[in-house]
């Protein structure tokens, strides 16, 4: 059995894509997603999967994107699978939220996929991320000084039902799978745009030998295991201790001070998340590391991130709130420790 079918069979056996489950396949028309579609359709009689296809038109690439949509719709018709599509303006979303084109496209894509999954009654959304995507994400995160979550690459399983069943299949194996079945796919001309970080990285990765690839993958696997361990520890030790109000987050500072650095990193991100802009992290990597360092020292501090989020330790409390300038309130509105102004009322943060 080839790598694509082997990975999908494993996904059925280990519960990533449970046998008999309803699955929305995210199909762009590119090689990776066409391999996911063909492999899942081939195995469906054996696994009992109830398949449907979701396609997102991002509103750029003009007629080429229209042809992508028609191409995927035709394959759905040939396979007699339900087909869903959504049109979104990723460029406008990026401008509106101040995101990069890639981040804007990712945001609208997942929003549209979840909408289609609800319409289809699908329990899982399967995307076609593969082994080379893991390498790209890792190297990109290193350049951007990303934290553990991004350094470990795409997750095989997300809490929102998105799964990546062919994450360990290489691009070469995918092309061999398609060639063996004489299957066509759509080529995205924007993949040659070297203004995009990922496209430049793809060229670099193509120059790596097998030994270098194995070394990078080994590092990613170790980071992924560490991320899973940190996730479990965070949920068990810290999640319930983070108290979230409308405009204030509070957690036991001594607990964070004693926690390992990776747990503090996760806590800083989680505490700042309610105040972050859509599609954005609450702090940069450099800001996060500074706050983690200050928490570990044990003393009081006051740190305001460039995204207008204020982090402060006062005695036994670590507090996070939006800076007054970002909310339009005058400084000094929060007159008592532990109280938050909500409209014209003073309430506790929890």
Residue pairs with C-beta under 8 A, 6 or more apart in sequence:
1 9
2 173
2 176
2 177
2 180
3 166
3 168
3 169
3 170
3 173
3 177
4 35
4 36
4 38
4 39
4 166
4 169
4 173
4 174
4 177
5 39
5 42
5 43
5 177
7 165
7 166
7 167
7 168
7 169
8 17
8 36
8 39
8 40
8 43
8 47
8 165
8 166
9 43
9 47
10 16
10 165
11 17
11 163
11 165
12 18
12 19
12 43
12 47
12 49
16 156
16 157
16 163
16 165
17 23
17 47
17 49
17 124
17 126
17 163
17 165
18 123
18 124
19 47
19 48
19 49
20 47
20 48
20 49
20 50
21 49
21 50
21 123
21 124
22 49
22 50
22 52
22 120
22 121
22 122
22 123
22 124
23 40
23 49
23 50
23 51
23 52
23 122
23 123
23 124
23 125
23 126
24 52
24 53
24 54
24 84
24 113
24 116
24 117
24 120
24 122
24 124
24 125
24 126
25 33
25 36
25 37
25 40
25 51
25 52
25 53
25 54
25 126
26 33
26 54
26 55
26 56
26 109
26 113
26 125
26 126
26 127
26 128
27 33
27 34
27 36
27 37
27 53
27 54
27 55
27 72
27 75
27 128
28 55
28 56
28 68
28 72
28 128
28 186
28 188
29 55
29 68
29 69
29 71
29 72
29 185
29 186
30 128
30 185
30 186
30 187
30 188
31 171
31 174
31 175
31 178
31 185
32 128
32 129
32 130
32 166
32 171
32 174
33 127
33 128
34 75
34 178
34 183
34 184
34 185
35 128
35 166
35 169
35 174
35 177
35 178
35 183
36 126
36 127
36 128
36 165
36 166
37 53
37 75
37 79
38 177
38 178
38 181
38 183
39 166
39 177
40 49
40 51
40 126
41 51
41 79
41 81
43 49
44 51
50 122
51 81
52 81
52 82
52 83
52 84
52 116
52 120
52 122
53 72
53 75
53 76
53 81
53 82
53 83
53 84
54 84
54 85
54 86
54 112
54 113
54 116
54 117
54 120
54 125
55 68
55 69
55 72
55 73
55 83
55 84
55 85
55 86
56 85
56 86
56 88
56 108
56 109
56 112
56 113
57 65
57 66
57 68
57 69
57 85
57 86
57 87
57 88
58 65
58 88
58 89
58 90
58 105
58 108
58 109
59 65
59 87
59 88
59 89
59 90
59 91
59 92
60 90
60 91
60 190
61 68
61 188
61 189
61 190
64 188
64 189
67 186
68 186
68 188
69 85
71 186
72 83
72 85
73 83
73 85
76 82
76 83
77 83
82 120
84 116
84 119
84 120
85 116
86 112
86 115
86 116
88 108
88 109
88 111
88 112
89 108
90 101
90 104
90 105
90 107
90 108
90 109
91 101
91 104
93 99
93 104
93 107
93 108
94 100
94 101
94 103
94 104
94 105
95 104
97 104
97 107
97 277
97 278
97 279
97 280
98 277
98 280
99 107
99 279
99 280
101 196
102 196
102 197
102 198
103 279
104 279
106 279
107 278
107 279
110 162
113 125
113 127
113 162
114 125
114 160
114 161
116 122
117 124
117 125
117 161
123 161
124 161
124 162
124 163
125 161
125 162
125 163
126 162
126 163
126 164
126 165
127 162
127 163
127 164
128 164
128 166
129 154
129 164
129 166
129 167
130 166
130 167
130 168
130 169
130 170
130 171
130 174
131 167
131 168
131 169
131 170
131 171
131 217
132 170
132 171
132 202
132 205
133 153
133 154
133 167
134 153
134 154
134 167
134 217
134 220
135 153
135 205
135 213
135 216
135 217
135 220
136 198
136 201
136 202
136 205
137 150
137 153
137 154
138 151
138 152
138 153
138 216
138 219
138 220
138 223
139 201
139 204
139 205
139 216
140 146
140 150
140 197
140 198
140 201
141 147
141 150
141 151
141 153
142 151
143 197
144 150
144 285
145 284
145 285
145 286
146 285
147 265
147 269
147 285
147 288
148 223
148 226
148 227
148 230
148 262
148 265
148 266
149 227
149 266
149 269
151 220
151 223
152 220
152 223
152 224
152 226
152 227
153 220
153 223
153 224
154 164
154 167
155 164
156 163
156 164
156 165
156 167
157 163
157 164
166 174
178 185
190 196
190 199
191 199
191 202
192 199
193 199
194 200
194 203
205 213
208 216
226 262
230 262
230 263
230 266
231 266
233 263
234 263
234 266
234 267
234 270
237 255
237 259
237 263
238 251
238 255
238 256
238 259
238 263
238 266
238 267
238 270
239 270
241 251
241 252
241 255
242 249
242 250
242 251
242 267
242 270
242 271
243 249
243 250
243 251
243 349
243 350
244 274
244 349
244 350
245 340
245 347
245 348
245 349
245 350
246 340
246 342
247 275
247 321
247 322
247 327
247 340
247 341
247 342
248 319
248 320
248 321
248 340
248 349
249 271
249 272
249 274
249 319
249 320
249 321
249 349
250 317
250 318
250 319
250 320
250 338
250 349
250 350
251 267
251 271
251 317
251 318
252 316
252 317
252 318
253 295
253 313
253 314
253 315
253 316
253 317
253 318
254 316
256 263
256 264
256 267
256 295
256 318
257 295
257 296
257 298
259 267
261 292
261 296
264 292
264 295
264 296
265 288
265 289
265 292
268 282
268 283
268 288
268 291
268 292
268 295
268 311
269 281
269 282
269 283
269 288
271 311
271 318
271 320
272 282
272 283
272 305
272 309
272 311
272 320
273 282
275 282
275 307
275 309
275 320
275 321
275 322
276 282
276 307
276 309
277 307
280 307
282 305
282 307
282 309
283 291
283 305
283 307
283 309
284 305
284 306
287 303
287 305
287 306
290 303
291 303
291 311
294 301
294 303
294 313
295 313
295 318
299 313
300 312
300 313
300 314
300 315
301 311
301 312
301 313
302 310
302 311
302 312
303 310
303 311
303 312
304 310
304 311
304 323
305 311
308 322
308 323
308 325
308 326
309 320
309 321
309 322
309 323
309 326
310 319
310 320
310 321
310 322
310 323
311 318
311 319
311 320
312 318
312 319
312 320
313 319
314 337
317 338
321 340
324 330
324 331
324 333
329 341
333 341
334 340
334 341
335 346
336 346
338 348
338 349
339 346
339 347
339 348
339 349
340 346
340 347
340 348
340 349
